[in-house]
Amino acid sequence: MDDLLDAAAPSRRRRSDAQRSVEAIVDAARTVFGERPDASMEDIATLAGVSRQTVYAHFPSRDALVGAILETAGRELLDAIDSARLDARTPADALSAFLDIGWQRLRRYYPLLVDAPAAHTQLVRDDPHNAVTTRLEQIIRRGQHAGEFDRALPVAWLAVAILGLGHTAAEQVAIGRLTSRKALATLKASALRLCGATSS
């Protein structure tokens, strides 16, 4: 029995070390890509304190690494939305708060979404993203049932349209046509108008 335990310990340590390496690489990539979306894998390895070979051992391509970053961002977004207890607010206030939370992440990760469409496509299929979309649909549906939002348009279409508006707002900031503050204000006004909000 002791022999089995002794044999299992190195394996657990290797898994633990590998997990720490993955976390360090993803954290480093988020920092580096946030400042320089065209940064190299060597740049990521340097900041993470690992070798370039270690980065490629866990992430065989740049798209794979970007996909991991976006997946992590999706989980963080979902946690932030759930922590905000949006169901305790009026639908219009909940929609506004949802957009506030989402905007913080979207602005940070927008360059990666633009530069890595394949990773973005994968993110759309992942559970965290679908769960975020579901939260938005719940807000819209609640607003329609309460009579605060217009019921003329389908909930799913409104959710997709609002998410699309968010990407358009981020693009306008990226090309210098709007400040971040103005883009967020315009996004909120557009989303509420799209939903036919009777109050805000």
ChimeraX attribute file (.defattr): number of C-alpha atoms within 10 A of each C-alpha:
attribute: neighborCount
match mode: 1-to-1
recipient: residues
	/A:1	6
	/A:2	7
	/A:3	7
	/A:4	8
	/A:5	9
	/A:6	10
	/A:7	11
	/A:8	11
	/A:9	11
	/A:10	11
	/A:11	11
	/A:12	11
	/A:13	11
	/A:14	11
	/A:15	12
	/A:16	12
	/A:17	12
	/A:18	15
	/A:19	13
	/A:20	12
	/A:21	19
	/A:22	21
	/A:23	13
	/A:24	19
	/A:25	26
	/A:26	23
	/A:27	16
	/A:28	19
	/A:29	26
	/A:30	24
	/A:31	15
	/A:32	18
	/A:33	20
	/A:34	17
	/A:35	12
	/A:36	13
	/A:37	18
	/A:38	12
	/A:39	14
	/A:40	14
	/A:41	20
	/A:42	15
	/A:43	14
	/A:44	24
	/A:45	22
	/A:46	13
	/A:47	15
	/A:48	20
	/A:49	13
	/A:50	16
	/A:51	14
	/A:52	16
	/A:53	13
	/A:54	16
	/A:55	23
	/A:56	16
	/A:57	12
	/A:58	15
	/A:59	19
	/A:60	12
	/A:61	13
	/A:62	16
	/A:63	18
	/A:64	17
	/A:65	22
	/A:66	26
	/A:67	23
	/A:68	20
	/A:69	21
	/A:70	27
	/A:71	21
	/A:72	17
	/A:73	20
	/A:74	23
	/A:75	17
	/A:76	14
	/A:77	23
	/A:78	20
	/A:79	13
	/A:80	14
	/A:81	21
	/A:82	14
	/A:83	9
	/A:84	14
	/A:85	11
	/A:86	20
	/A:87	14
	/A:88	9
	/A:89	13
	/A:90	17
	/A:91	27
	/A:92	23
	/A:93	17
	/A:94	22
	/A:95	25
	/A:96	21
	/A:97	18
	/A:98	22
	/A:99	22
	/A:100	17
	/A:101	16
	/A:102	19
	/A:103	22
	/A:104	13
	/A:105	15
	/A:106	20
	/A:107	18
	/A:108	16
	/A:109	20
	/A:110	19
	/A:111	19
	/A:112	23
	/A:113	18
	/A:114	14
	/A:115	14
	/A:116	17
	/A:117	14
	/A:118	14
	/A:119	22
	/A:120	19
	/A:121	12
	/A:122	16
	/A:123	23
	/A:124	15
	/A:125	10
	/A:126	15
	/A:127	13
	/A:128	21
	/A:129	20
	/A:130	15
	/A:131	15
	/A:132	20
	/A:133	18
	/A:134	14
	/A:135	20
	/A:136	25
	/A:137	20
	/A:138	19
	/A:139	23
	/A:140	28
	/A:141	22
	/A:142	18
	/A:143	23
	/A:144	21
	/A:145	12
	/A:146	12
	/A:147	14
	/A:148	20
	/A:149	24
	/A:150	19
	/A:151	15
	/A:152	9
	/A:153	13
	/A:154	14
	/A:155	19
	/A:156	15
	/A:157	11
	/A:158	18
	/A:159	22
	/A:160	14
	/A:161	14
	/A:162	21
	/A:163	18
	/A:164	12
	/A:165	17
	/A:166	24
	/A:167	19
	/A:168	14
	/A:169	24
	/A:170	25
	/A:171	18
	/A:172	15
	/A:173	18
	/A:174	15
	/A:175	9
	/A:176	10
	/A:177	12
	/A:178	16
	/A:179	15
	/A:180	18
	/A:181	10
	/A:182	13
	/A:183	20
	/A:184	21
	/A:185	16
	/A:186	16
	/A:187	24
	/A:188	23
	/A:189	14
	/A:190	15
	/A:191	23
	/A:192	22
	/A:193	15
	/A:194	15
	/A:195	24
	/A:196	18
	/A:197	19
	/A:198	13
	/A:199	12
	/A:200	15
